Amino acid sequence: MTHGPFVNIRLFSSVSSAEEAVELGKTLVCALNEFGDVTITDIKKYWKIPEYYECAMELRAPSISSAILPNVIEKLGDGWHSVNALCFVWNRSEENHFVDKRVNWAEVEFFEV
């Protein structure tokens, strides 16, 4: 088990299969690799909305801190809402865009462990 601070990224998307969810996850891994090592940690059907797949990822880097959050969310899209200083959520709307159009909702959160 890896310890230390990391950024947790959760995405919920309208894709038709687990394979397409993996493809989406890989697209976002490539988009975020400039910040550190990105790993897909889980892909599964979203229990609350069966038409969605959930993709969970972790971003880790040797000297990662919460200061990376503005850069990460800017890279992913615009229209983020701050839950608190360490957590941001994104909801699909006509005004917002995301790096991949299949994403309906996203959360980016920094953990210091």
URURQUI-V599233 format. One record per backbone hydrogen bond with DSSP energy under -0.5 kcal/mol. NH is the residue of the N-H (numbers start at 1). CO is the residue of the C=O. E is the energy in kcal/mol with one decimal. If there is no record, write none. Layout:
nh:NH co:CO e:E
nh:NH co:CO e:E
This chain:
nh:6 co:111 e:-2.2
nh:7 co:59 e:-2.4
nh:8 co:6 e:-0.5
nh:8 co:109 e:-3.4
nh:9 co:57 e:-2.8
nh:10 co:107 e:-2.6
nh:11 co:55 e:-2.4
nh:12 co:105 e:-2.7
nh:13 co:53 e:-2.4
nh:14 co:102 e:-2.0
nh:15 co:13 e:-1.2
nh:21 co:17 e:-1.8
nh:22 co:18 e:-2.2
nh:23 co:19 e:-2.1
nh:24 co:20 e:-2.4
nh:25 co:21 e:-2.5
nh:26 co:22 e:-2.5
nh:27 co:23 e:-1.9
nh:28 co:24 e:-1.9
nh:29 co:25 e:-2.2
nh:30 co:26 e:-2.2
nh:31 co:27 e:-1.6
nh:32 co:28 e:-1.7
nh:33 co:29 e:-1.3
nh:35 co:32 e:-2.3
nh:36 co:33 e:-0.9
nh:37 co:60 e:-2.8
nh:38 co:36 e:-0.5
nh:39 co:58 e:-2.5
nh:41 co:39 e:-0.6
nh:41 co:56 e:-2.6
nh:42 co:56 e:-1.5
nh:44 co:54 e:-2.1
nh:46 co:52 e:-2.5
nh:47 co:45 e:-0.7
nh:52 co:49 e:-2.5
nh:53 co:13 e:-2.2
nh:54 co:44 e:-3.7
nh:55 co:11 e:-2.5
nh:56 co:42 e:-3.1
nh:57 co:9 e:-2.8
nh:58 co:39 e:-2.4
nh:59 co:7 e:-2.7
nh:60 co:37 e:-2.7
nh:60 co:58 e:-0.5
nh:64 co:61 e:-1.6
nh:68 co:65 e:-1.9
nh:69 co:66 e:-1.6
nh:71 co:68 e:-0.6
nh:72 co:68 e:-2.1
nh:73 co:69 e:-2.6
nh:74 co:70 e:-1.8
nh:75 co:71 e:-1.9
nh:76 co:72 e:-1.7
nh:77 co:73 e:-2.2
nh:78 co:97 e:-1.9
nh:81 co:89 e:-3.0
nh:83 co:81 e:-0.6
nh:83 co:87 e:-2.6
nh:84 co:87 e:-1.5
nh:87 co:84 e:-1.1
nh:88 co:108 e:-2.7
nh:89 co:81 e:-2.7
nh:90 co:106 e:-2.7
nh:92 co:104 e:-2.3
nh:99 co:76 e:-2.9
nh:103 co:100 e:-1.6
nh:104 co:12 e:-3.3
nh:105 co:12 e:-1.5
nh:106 co:90 e:-2.2
nh:107 co:10 e:-2.4
nh:108 co:88 e:-2.7
nh:109 co:8 e:-2.6
nh:110 co:86 e:-2.6
nh:111 co:6 e:-3.1
nh:113 co:111 e:-0.7
